Amino acid sequence: MRQIESFFLGIIAALGALIVELIVFIIFSEFIDKSSMNISFSDLFVIPYFIIVAVCIEEIFKYLIIIKRIKPLKTGGLSYLINSFLIGFGFFVTEISIAAMNGNLPPIITLGEIAIIHIGTAGIIACILKTRIFAKSLTSLFAISLAILLHGTYNILVSSDSGEKSNYFIIILLAVIILINTISIAHTNKKLA
């Protein structure tokens, strides 16, 4: 039951992030010269500055939901990681559903990449929060910053479309995310044994 709840909390986090992104877009659109530039909400995700703002908003919402889920899951084990992965999965499903409703469903390979980004950064945030590397506030800042760095780098690489070189960096980035989560799972399993 907790896993289903985590999935739906991921959906809520994604919708909350979308609302804040819309508010930022509305504020941003008030300050641009409308005669020289006509930007739609989806066009805004190609502008590097807004890519970073959107990633910050998304990762902060993931963090807020994960921190709420980890507190009741003090039992340890893999439950906090699984629930965090499901939060990321809920986030991913919401993002893809919105893209599909707009007729912008990406290719299967890109869907896999986006899933790794959302599920993986949620897992990384949970892992860092659970291990408490630094003092509580520094640990939170580190978790959010690392997730923003990984997610933001991916989004900028995808939007830059620099060709084959960019694709190699994307593969390396996704491998790093998978590796961090795999080590986290292995470390947790070792503690349980």
C-alpha positions in Angstrom: 0.0 0.0 0.0 2.9 2.4 0.8 4.3 1.8 -2.6 1.1 2.8 -4.4 1.0 5.9 -2.2 4.6 6.8 -3.2 3.7 6.5 -6.8 0.7 8.9 -6.4 2.9 11.3 -4.4 5.3 11.3 -7.4 2.3 12.3 -9.6 1.4 15.1 -7.1 5.0 16.3 -7.0 5.1 16.5 -10.8 1.8 18.4 -11.0 3.0 20.8 -8.3 6.2 21.4 -10.2 4.2 22.0 -13.4 2.0 24.6 -11.6 5.1 26.4 -10.3 6.7 26.3 -13.8 3.6 27.8 -15.3 3.7 30.6 -12.7 7.3 31.2 -13.5 6.4 31.2 -17.3 3.6 33.7 -16.7 6.0 36.0 -14.7 8.7 35.6 -17.3 6.3 36.3 -20.2 5.4 39.6 -18.6 9.0 40.8 -18.8 9.8 39.9 -22.5 9.2 42.2 -25.4 6.1 40.6 -27.0 6.6 42.4 -30.3 10.0 40.8 -31.0 9.5 37.4 -29.2 6.5 35.1 -29.0 7.4 32.2 -26.8 5.0 29.3 -25.9 5.3 27.3 -22.7 6.9 24.3 -24.4 9.4 26.6 -26.2 10.6 27.9 -22.9 12.1 24.5 -22.1 14.7 25.0 -24.8 16.1 28.2 -23.2 19.1 27.2 -21.1 18.3 29.6 -18.2 14.7 28.2 -18.0 15.9 24.6 -18.3 17.9 25.1 -15.1 15.0 26.9 -13.3 12.6 24.1 -14.4 15.0 21.4 -13.2 15.5 23.2 -9.8 11.7 23.3 -9.4 11.3 19.6 -10.3 14.0 18.4 -8.1 12.9 20.5 -5.1 9.4 19.0 -5.4 10.9 15.5 -5.6 13.0 16.3 -2.5 10.0 17.6 -0.6 8.0 14.5 -1.3 10.9 12.1 -0.6 11.7 13.8 2.7 8.1 13.3 3.7 8.2 9.6 2.8 11.5 8.8 4.4 10.5 10.0 7.9 7.7 7.4 8.3 9.9 4.7 6.8 12.5 4.6 9.5 12.4 0.8 9.5 15.4 0.8 7.1 16.1 -1.7 4.5 15.2 -1.1 0.9 11.8 0.3 1.6 13.0 3.9 1.5 14.8 3.4 -1.8 11.9 1.5 -3.4 9.4 4.2 -2.3 11.7 6.9 -3.7 12.1 5.1 -7.0 8.3 5.0 -7.2 8.1 8.7 -6.5 10.4 9.2 -9.4 8.3 6.8 -11.5 5.2 8.7 -10.7 6.9 11.9 -11.7 8.0 10.3 -15.0 4.6 8.9 -15.8 3.0 12.4 -15.3 5.6 14.1 -17.5 5.1 11.6 -20.3 1.3 11.6 -20.0 1.3 15.4 -20.4 3.6 15.1 -23.4 1.4 12.4 -24.9 -1.7 14.6 -24.4 0.0 17.4 -26.3 1.1 15.0 -29.1 4.8 15.3 -28.2 5.5 11.8 -27.1 9.3 11.2 -27.5 10.8 8.1 -29.1 11.1 4.9 -26.9 14.9 5.4 -26.3 14.2 9.0 -25.0 11.4 7.6 -22.8 14.0 5.3 -21.2 16.4 8.1 -20.7 13.7 10.3 -19.0 12.7 7.4 -16.8 16.3 6.9 -15.7 16.6 10.6 -15.0 13.5 10.9 -12.8 13.7 7.5 -11.1 17.5 7.8 -10.7 17.6 11.3 -9.2 14.8 10.3 -6.8 16.9 7.3 -5.7 20.0 9.5 -5.3 18.2 12.0 -3.2 16.8 9.3 -1.0 20.2 7.6 -0.6 22.0 10.8 0.4 19.2 11.8 2.8 19.2 8.4 4.4 23.0 8.2 4.8 23.2 11.8 6.2 26.7 12.5 4.8 26.8 16.0 6.4 24.7 17.9 8.9 21.0 17.7 8.1 20.7 21.0 6.2 24.0 20.4 4.3 22.9 16.9 3.4 19.6 18.2 2.0 21.5 20.9 0.0 23.9 18.3 -1.3 21.2 15.9 -2.3 19.2 18.6 -4.2 22.3 20.0 -5.8 23.5 16.7 -7.1 20.1 15.8 -8.5 19.9 19.3 -10.2 23.4 18.9 -11.6 22.6 15.5 -13.1 19.1 16.3 -14.4 20.1 19.8 -15.6 23.1 18.4 -17.5 20.9 15.8 -19.2 18.4 18.4 -20.2 21.0 20.8 -21.6 22.7 18.0 -23.5 19.4 16.9 -25.0 18.4 20.5 -25.9 21.8 21.4 -27.4 21.6 18.5 -29.9 25.3 18.6 -30.6 25.2 15.3 -32.4 27.2 12.2 -31.6 29.5 13.8 -29.0 26.4 14.8 -27.0 25.0 11.3 -27.2 28.2 9.9 -25.6 27.9 12.3 -22.7 24.3 11.4 -22.3 25.2 7.7 -22.1 27.9 8.4 -19.6 25.6 10.5 -17.5 22.9 7.9 -17.5 25.4 5.2 -16.6 26.6 7.3 -13.6 23.1 7.7 -12.4 22.5 3.9 -12.7 25.8 3.2 -11.0 25.1 5.5 -8.0 21.7 3.8 -7.5 23.2 0.3 -7.9 25.9 1.0 -5.3 23.2 2.4 -3.0 21.1 -0.7 -3.4 24.1 -3.0 -2.9 25.2 -1.0 0.2 21.7 -1.3 1.6 21.6 -5.0 0.9 25.0 -5.5 2.6 23.8 -3.7 5.7 20.7 -6.0 5.8 22.8 -9.2 5.5 
